[in-house]
Amino acid sequence: MAQSRPYYADQSLSAAHYDLITAADGRLAGDVEIYAGLIPPDGAVLELGAGTGRVTAALAERGFKVLGVDIAPAMLRQAETRRAGLAPDVAARTAFQRGDMTALDLKRSFDAVICPYFTLAHVPAGTAWRNTFATAARHLTPGGLAVFHLPLAEIMRAPGPARPDLPVMDQPLADGGRLQLHVRRRTFNDKVGRMDQVIEYVERDPKGAVRRVSPERQTYYVADPVPAAAQAGLTLDRPPIPHGGVGEFWVFTRV
Ligand SMILES: C[S@@+](CC[C@H](N)C(=O)[O-])C[C@H]1O[C@@H](n2cnc3c(N)ncnc32)[C@H](O)[C@@H]1O
């Protein structure tokens, strides 16, 4: 197998095809409505791990003002392209900037801080989680909500597919080719609550010939977020909201 890249790295196919993959993943459907239902109307939102701006733009279209922060230039470039295509009033409510959610201080506050689609699980549970919750608390107005979408531990612990020869996703590309995703390796370390997998992205041309192959490393950490949030002065606002059979929305409030 070719040498693997980290997820969302420059030249990675996980970044290049992020929008195609998330649009095809039914388990994400309805996440934007959950945020929209929790944030006060017209509120200002800080999104940690904004990626290509999928959630950012959808919330701005609903009237919220959203600043999306992300660490990956390959994702932020797509976010800026998306922003350029928005209606002027929606684009005016949308902004992106590069930053690390574990060490961010924008010196301003927001009505809500959101951390969508398992983004917190990308950084190690422990100091990085405590620092990310501190970032959320630092940027929240008193009474504001911090919403973290986290994967279910049992989904992360599940073994890889029974038929590794079959793609876990197979999607048409705009040029008539196909994008296929294979799980090549998957392990779960119970001691540290860490899932590691290599997903091989395969791009095929319209005739079925392989055009590009890119094995990419993905890691997720699972843990109870409540103690790390509490250390940052955030308390659980309600029981976690189950979503899509694979994750939960954890809603915290600043004390
Ligand atoms: C699964 S994507 C979520 C993107 C978008 N919020 C969505 O829901 O479609 C996770 C994003 O988190 C970003 N990310 C990972 N670690 C980060 C960190 N320490 N600080 C900021 N962004 C980070 C990745 O670059 C990636 O774009």
PDBQT file of the ligand as one rigid body, heavy atoms in Angstrom, charges set to zero:
ROOT
HETATM    1  C1  LIG A 301     -15.204  16.230  10.266  1.00  0.00    +0.000 C 
HETATM    2  S1  LIG A 301     -14.593  17.800   9.805  1.00  0.00    +0.000 S 
HETATM    3  C2  LIG A 301     -15.970  18.841  10.246  1.00  0.00    +0.000 C 
HETATM    4  C3  LIG A 301     -16.152  19.986   9.279  1.00  0.00    +0.000 C 
HETATM    5  C4  LIG A 301     -17.455  20.764   9.395  1.00  0.00    +0.000 C 
HETATM    6  N1  LIG A 301     -17.632  21.373  10.700  1.00  0.00    +0.000 N 
HETATM    7  C5  LIG A 301     -18.644  19.868   9.105  1.00  0.00    +0.000 C 
HETATM    8  O1  LIG A 301     -19.385  19.560  10.024  1.00  0.00    +0.000 OA
HETATM    9  O2  LIG A 301     -18.798  19.450   7.960  1.00  0.00    +0.000 OA
HETATM   10  C6  LIG A 301     -13.417  18.112  11.080  1.00  0.00    +0.000 C 
HETATM   11  C7  LIG A 301     -12.619  19.369  10.889  1.00  0.00    +0.000 C 
HETATM   12  O3  LIG A 301     -11.926  19.662  12.091  1.00  0.00    +0.000 OA
HETATM   13  C8  LIG A 301     -10.683  20.235  11.746  1.00  0.00    +0.000 C 
HETATM   14  N2  LIG A 301      -9.785  20.153  12.898  1.00  0.00    +0.000 N 
HETATM   15  C9  LIG A 301      -9.168  19.076  13.417  1.00  0.00    +0.000 A 
HETATM   16  N3  LIG A 301      -8.413  19.421  14.472  1.00  0.00    +0.000 NA
HETATM   17  C10 LIG A 301      -8.556  20.765  14.631  1.00  0.00    +0.000 A 
HETATM   18  C11 LIG A 301      -8.027  21.719  15.553  1.00  0.00    +0.000 A 
HETATM   19  N4  LIG A 301      -7.176  21.344  16.521  1.00  0.00    +0.000 N 
HETATM   20  N5  LIG A 301      -8.409  23.009  15.424  1.00  0.00    +0.000 NA
HETATM   21  C12 LIG A 301      -9.236  23.398  14.432  1.00  0.00    +0.000 A 
HETATM   22  N6  LIG A 301      -9.760  22.539  13.521  1.00  0.00    +0.000 NA
HETATM   23  C13 LIG A 301      -9.436  21.236  13.632  1.00  0.00    +0.000 A 
HETATM   24  C14 LIG A 301     -10.237  19.439  10.526  1.00  0.00    +0.000 C 
HETATM   25  O4  LIG A 301      -9.263  20.137   9.779  1.00  0.00    +0.000 OA
HETATM   26  C15 LIG A 301     -11.565  19.264   9.793  1.00  0.00    +0.000 C 
HETATM   27  O5  LIG A 301     -11.768  20.286   8.843  1.00  0.00    +0.000 OA
ENDROOT
TORSDOF 0
